[in-house]
Amino acid sequence: MHKFPISKYKRYSELPLDELNTQKFAIYLIDFNWNYLFANAVACEVLNKTQDEVVGTSAFAGIEVDPEYSLFLKKVENGSVATINTISPATRKRVSVTGYPLEDCYYFAVSVLPDKEDLMNELRSQLKK
């Protein structure tokens, strides 16, 4: 998982959105009603939407969230930093998600994990060398 020094920020208004937009992993900020406040370029690419299409919409509208992911969200909602490796309810890809509670929103950093076939192809490639 790529790191961003989120611990030095407390509120949405303090976050350097321009810098977040240039990160090479998906970042999104969600208000306490679970609506998107911000999604960086990578997050928009993963969601296959523009920032204008994402911001203001519900993060979980029409998406079935499994119990493990619900528990992860509860931890963040209750003020804990939490991480989960799971299948994205939005894209159905394997992801690592870390959630951070801020004073006025939630910050989520998401990395897509390689699937089994990608890992096997990489291993085969390495063995041929």
C-alpha positions as CSV (number, residue, x, y, z in Angstrom):
1,M,0.0,0.0,0.0
2,H,1.3,3.4,-0.9
3,K,1.5,5.8,2.0
4,F,0.3,9.4,2.3
5,P,0.9,11.3,5.6
6,I,-2.7,11.6,6.4
7,S,-2.0,11.7,10.2
8,K,-0.9,15.3,10.0
9,Y,-4.4,16.4,8.8
10,K,-7.5,16.7,11.0
11,R,-10.2,18.2,8.7
12,Y,-11.3,18.1,5.1
13,S,-10.4,21.8,4.6
14,E,-6.8,21.1,5.6
15,L,-6.2,18.4,3.0
16,P,-4.1,19.2,-0.1
17,L,-6.5,18.0,-2.7
18,D,-4.2,18.9,-5.6
19,E,-1.5,16.6,-4.0
20,L,-4.0,13.9,-3.3
21,N,-5.1,14.0,-7.0
22,T,-1.6,13.2,-8.1
23,Q,-1.1,10.1,-6.0
24,K,-0.7,6.8,-7.8
25,F,-3.3,5.0,-5.7
26,A,-7.1,5.6,-5.3
27,I,-8.0,8.1,-2.6
28,Y,-11.5,9.1,-1.7
29,L,-13.1,11.2,1.0
30,I,-16.5,10.5,2.3
31,D,-18.7,12.6,4.6
32,F,-20.5,11.1,7.6
33,N,-23.6,10.4,5.5
34,W,-21.3,8.2,3.2
35,N,-21.4,10.6,0.3
36,Y,-18.3,11.3,-1.8
37,L,-16.6,14.7,-1.0
38,F,-13.6,14.0,-3.2
39,A,-12.2,11.2,-5.4
40,N,-8.7,11.5,-6.9
41,A,-8.0,10.7,-10.5
42,V,-7.1,7.1,-9.8
43,A,-10.3,6.5,-7.9
44,C,-12.3,8.0,-10.7
45,E,-10.5,5.8,-13.2
46,V,-11.3,2.7,-11.1
47,L,-15.0,3.8,-10.8
48,N,-15.0,4.7,-14.5
49,K,-16.6,8.1,-13.7
50,T,-15.5,11.7,-13.7
51,Q,-15.0,13.7,-10.5
52,D,-18.2,15.6,-11.2
53,E,-20.1,12.3,-11.6
54,V,-18.7,11.0,-8.3
55,V,-18.7,13.9,-5.9
56,G,-22.0,14.3,-4.0
57,T,-23.2,10.7,-4.7
58,S,-23.6,7.9,-2.2
59,A,-20.5,5.7,-1.9
60,F,-22.7,2.6,-1.5
61,A,-25.8,3.3,-3.5
62,G,-26.9,0.0,-5.1
63,I,-23.9,-1.9,-3.9
64,E,-24.1,-5.0,-1.7
65,V,-21.6,-4.8,1.1
66,D,-20.5,-8.0,2.7
67,P,-20.4,-8.4,6.5
68,E,-16.5,-8.2,6.7
69,Y,-16.5,-4.9,4.8
70,S,-19.4,-3.6,7.0
71,L,-17.3,-4.4,10.1
72,F,-14.3,-2.5,8.6
73,L,-16.5,0.5,7.9
74,K,-17.9,0.4,11.5
75,K,-14.3,0.5,12.8
76,V,-13.6,3.6,10.8
77,E,-16.9,5.1,11.7
78,N,-16.1,4.6,15.4
79,G,-12.8,6.5,15.2
80,S,-10.3,3.7,14.4
81,V,-7.8,3.4,11.6
82,A,-8.7,0.1,9.9
83,T,-7.4,-1.9,7.0
84,I,-9.0,-4.7,5.0
85,N,-8.0,-6.9,2.0
86,T,-11.2,-7.8,0.3
87,I,-13.2,-7.8,-2.9
88,S,-14.3,-4.3,-3.8
89,P,-18.1,-4.0,-3.7
90,A,-17.8,-1.4,-6.5
91,T,-15.4,-3.0,-8.9
92,R,-15.3,-6.7,-7.8
93,K,-11.5,-6.5,-7.9
94,R,-9.2,-7.6,-5.0
95,V,-8.2,-4.5,-3.0
96,S,-6.5,-3.3,0.1
97,V,-8.4,-0.5,1.7
98,T,-7.2,1.6,4.7
99,G,-9.7,4.0,6.3
100,Y,-8.9,6.9,8.5
101,P,-11.4,8.9,10.5
102,L,-10.9,12.7,10.4
103,E,-12.9,15.3,12.4
104,D,-15.4,15.9,9.6
105,C,-15.0,13.1,7.1
106,Y,-13.5,9.7,6.3
107,Y,-10.3,9.2,4.2
108,F,-9.9,6.0,2.3
109,A,-6.8,4.8,0.4
110,V,-7.2,1.9,-1.9
111,S,-4.7,-0.2,-3.8
112,V,-5.8,-2.9,-6.3
113,L,-4.2,-6.2,-5.5
114,P,-3.1,-8.5,-8.3
115,D,-5.4,-11.4,-8.9
116,K,-4.2,-15.0,-8.9
117,E,-3.8,-15.2,-12.7
118,D,-1.7,-12.0,-12.7
119,L,0.5,-13.5,-10.0
120,M,0.9,-16.8,-11.8
121,N,1.8,-15.0,-15.1
122,E,4.4,-12.9,-13.3
123,L,5.8,-16.1,-11.7
124,R,5.9,-17.9,-15.1
125,S,7.7,-14.9,-16.6
126,Q,10.3,-14.8,-13.9
127,L,10.9,-18.6,-14.2
128,K,11.5,-18.3,-17.9
129,K,14.3,-15.8,-17.3
